[in-house]
Amino acid sequence: MLAWIETHSSALQVVVGLTTALVWVIYLHILVSGLRRQRRSEILITLGGKRDMSGRVMVSNLGFEPIYILDILLRLSADHREETVSVAERGKQDERGQDPSDKSTLQTPLKTGDMIDIGEIATLLDRARAGSSGSPVEVTLSRIDITVVAVTAATSSIVAAQRSFDVEQRGDGPDRLRPHSLYARQIRSRRERRRIEQDMQRSL
């Protein structure tokens, strides 16, 4: 056995070196992947209370990095028409101004694990109506997409998440909201983030 090892010592050294290098590559990959997961944003959008226009929208930061909410965008769909409106700022006092969460601005920092109540769906629609061109906010809605746009020190561009709801019309009661998914969809592609930045630019 010793004679065989001495004969093939060069080949064994190469194998040991390659194995060591492979182990370090795997270790580095695991380390980098873990750091990326820690720096990746995770924004939760939930609907509390009733599943109608009185439901309250909660935004939580589940990522490891603090975020600053830069904008709240509502994309409203009705009769094959769509309009995207920023509701982060309250342009004027509306008829639902008694809502305690109807602050003048929804821009705010959120630490890890923090949550903010951004108001009722009806309150957000009132804000959208104030900043809308008149359509499709003024007609019967079929879908509402809520997009939370934020910035973080971990990235050089915006981060965002979106939650979509179908609006079910009920003649015998208030309209019902049906979410498309259990959780908010994290928007990570560059193309979608550029589109969101364009929507924000148009709302200035």
C-alpha positions as CSV (number, residue, x, y, z in Angstrom):
1,M,0.0,0.0,0.0
2,L,2.8,2.4,0.9
3,A,4.6,1.6,-2.3
4,W,1.4,2.3,-4.3
5,I,1.0,5.7,-2.5
6,E,4.6,6.6,-3.2
7,T,4.2,5.7,-6.8
8,H,1.0,7.7,-7.3
9,S,1.8,10.5,-4.8
10,S,1.7,13.2,-7.5
11,A,-1.7,12.1,-8.7
12,L,-3.0,12.0,-5.2
13,Q,-1.8,15.5,-4.5
14,V,-3.6,16.7,-7.5
15,V,-6.8,15.0,-6.4
16,V,-6.5,16.3,-2.8
17,G,-5.9,19.8,-4.2
18,L,-8.9,19.7,-6.5
19,T,-11.1,18.3,-3.7
20,T,-10.0,21.1,-1.3
21,A,-10.7,23.7,-4.0
22,L,-14.2,22.3,-4.7
23,V,-15.0,22.4,-1.0
24,W,-13.9,26.0,-0.7
25,V,-16.0,26.9,-3.9
26,I,-19.1,25.3,-2.4
27,Y,-18.5,27.0,1.0
28,L,-18.1,30.4,-0.8
29,H,-21.3,29.8,-2.8
30,I,-23.2,29.1,0.4
31,L,-21.8,32.2,2.1
32,V,-22.6,34.5,-0.8
33,S,-26.1,33.0,-1.2
34,G,-26.7,33.6,2.5
35,L,-25.5,37.2,2.3
36,R,-27.8,37.8,-0.7
37,R,-30.8,36.4,1.1
38,Q,-30.1,38.7,4.1
39,R,-29.8,41.8,1.9
40,R,-32.9,40.9,-0.2
41,S,-36.0,42.9,0.6
42,E,-39.2,41.2,1.7
43,I,-42.3,43.4,1.9
44,L,-45.6,42.0,3.1
45,I,-48.9,43.5,2.1
46,T,-51.9,42.2,4.0
47,L,-55.6,43.1,4.3
48,G,-57.0,43.2,7.8
49,G,-60.7,43.3,8.8
50,K,-63.4,42.7,6.4
51,R,-62.7,41.6,2.8
52,D,-64.5,44.7,1.4
53,M,-63.7,48.4,0.9
54,S,-63.5,48.8,4.7
55,G,-60.6,46.4,4.9
56,R,-57.4,47.9,6.2
57,V,-54.1,47.6,4.3
58,M,-51.0,46.7,6.4
59,V,-47.4,46.9,5.1
60,S,-44.7,45.0,6.9
61,N,-40.9,44.8,6.4
62,L,-39.8,41.2,6.8
63,G,-36.4,41.7,5.3
64,F,-33.1,42.0,7.3
65,E,-32.5,45.6,6.0
66,P,-34.5,48.7,7.0
67,I,-36.6,50.2,4.1
68,Y,-38.0,53.6,3.4
69,I,-41.5,53.6,1.8
70,L,-41.2,55.9,-1.1
71,D,-44.5,55.5,-2.8
72,I,-47.8,53.6,-2.8
73,L,-49.2,53.0,-6.3
74,L,-52.8,51.9,-7.0
75,R,-53.4,50.4,-10.5
76,L,-57.2,50.4,-11.0
77,S,-58.8,48.3,-13.7
78,A,-62.4,48.7,-15.1
79,D,-64.0,48.0,-18.5
80,H,-60.7,47.0,-20.1
81,R,-59.1,50.3,-19.0
82,E,-56.3,50.9,-16.4
83,E,-54.9,53.8,-14.5
84,T,-52.0,53.9,-12.1
85,V,-52.3,56.6,-9.4
86,S,-49.9,57.5,-6.5
87,V,-51.6,57.6,-3.2
88,A,-48.6,58.2,-0.9
89,E,-49.5,61.9,-0.5
90,R,-52.9,63.3,0.5
91,G,-53.5,66.2,-1.9
92,K,-56.5,67.5,0.1
93,Q,-58.8,66.5,2.9
94,D,-61.5,64.1,1.7
95,E,-64.7,62.9,3.1
96,R,-63.0,60.0,4.9
97,G,-60.5,62.3,6.6
98,Q,-61.7,60.9,10.0
99,D,-59.7,57.8,9.3
100,P,-56.8,58.0,11.9
101,S,-54.4,56.3,9.4
102,D,-55.2,58.9,6.7
103,K,-51.9,60.7,7.2
104,S,-50.8,63.6,5.0
105,T,-48.0,61.2,3.7
106,L,-47.5,57.5,3.8
107,Q,-43.8,57.8,3.2
108,T,-42.0,56.4,6.3
109,P,-39.1,54.2,7.3
110,L,-39.7,50.7,8.5
111,K,-37.2,48.7,10.5
112,T,-37.0,44.9,10.3
113,G,-40.3,43.5,11.6
114,D,-42.0,46.9,11.6
115,M,-45.6,47.4,10.3
116,I,-47.6,50.4,9.2
117,D,-51.4,50.7,8.7
118,I,-51.8,52.7,5.5
119,G,-55.6,52.9,5.8
120,E,-58.8,51.5,4.4
121,I,-59.2,50.5,0.8
122,A,-61.9,53.1,0.6
123,T,-59.5,55.8,1.9
124,L,-56.9,54.8,-0.6
125,L,-59.5,55.0,-3.4
126,D,-60.4,58.5,-2.2
127,R,-56.8,59.5,-2.6
128,A,-56.7,57.9,-6.0
129,R,-59.8,59.7,-7.0
130,A,-58.3,63.1,-6.0
131,G,-55.2,62.4,-8.2
132,S,-57.0,60.7,-11.0
133,S,-57.8,61.9,-14.5
134,G,-61.4,60.7,-14.0
135,S,-61.2,57.1,-15.4
136,P,-61.4,54.3,-14.5
137,V,-61.7,55.5,-10.8
138,E,-65.1,56.9,-11.4
139,V,-66.5,53.7,-12.9
140,T,-67.1,50.2,-11.5
141,L,-63.8,48.6,-10.6
142,S,-62.9,45.1,-11.5
143,R,-59.4,44.9,-10.1
144,I,-57.1,46.7,-7.7
145,D,-53.3,46.3,-7.7
146,I,-51.5,47.8,-4.6
147,T,-47.7,48.3,-5.2
148,V,-45.5,49.4,-2.3
149,V,-42.3,51.0,-3.6
150,A,-39.3,51.5,-1.2
151,V,-35.6,52.2,-1.1
152,T,-33.0,50.4,1.0
153,A,-29.3,50.9,1.6
154,A,-28.6,47.4,0.4
155,T,-29.4,48.2,-3.3
156,S,-28.9,51.1,-5.6
157,S,-32.4,50.9,-7.1
158,I,-35.9,50.7,-5.8
159,V,-37.5,47.6,-4.2
160,A,-41.2,46.8,-4.5
161,A,-43.9,44.3,-3.8
162,Q,-47.4,44.0,-5.2
163,R,-50.7,42.5,-4.0
164,S,-53.6,42.2,-6.4
165,F,-57.4,41.9,-5.7
166,D,-60.4,41.2,-7.8
167,V,-63.4,43.3,-7.0
168,E,-66.6,41.2,-6.9
169,Q,-69.7,43.3,-7.3
170,R,-72.6,42.4,-5.0
171,G,-75.9,43.9,-5.4
172,D,-77.1,42.9,-2.0
173,G,-74.1,44.1,-0.1
174,P,-70.7,45.8,-0.2
175,D,-68.2,44.8,-3.0
176,R,-66.0,41.9,-2.0
177,L,-62.2,41.8,-2.5
178,R,-60.6,38.5,-3.5
179,P,-56.8,38.4,-3.4
180,H,-54.9,36.7,-6.2
181,S,-52.4,35.1,-3.9
182,L,-51.7,34.4,-0.2
183,Y,-48.7,36.7,-0.2
184,A,-47.4,39.8,-1.9
185,R,-45.4,39.3,-5.0
186,Q,-41.9,40.6,-4.7
187,I,-40.9,42.6,-7.8
188,R,-37.2,41.9,-8.5
189,S,-36.8,42.0,-12.3
190,R,-35.2,45.2,-13.7
191,R,-37.8,45.5,-16.4
192,E,-40.7,45.7,-13.8
193,R,-38.8,48.1,-11.6
194,R,-38.1,50.4,-14.5
195,R,-41.8,50.4,-15.3
196,I,-42.6,51.3,-11.7
197,E,-40.1,54.2,-11.8
198,Q,-41.8,55.4,-15.0
199,D,-45.2,55.3,-13.3
200,M,-43.8,57.3,-10.4
201,Q,-42.2,59.8,-12.7
202,R,-45.6,60.4,-14.5
203,S,-47.3,60.9,-11.1
204,L,-45.0,63.8,-10.2
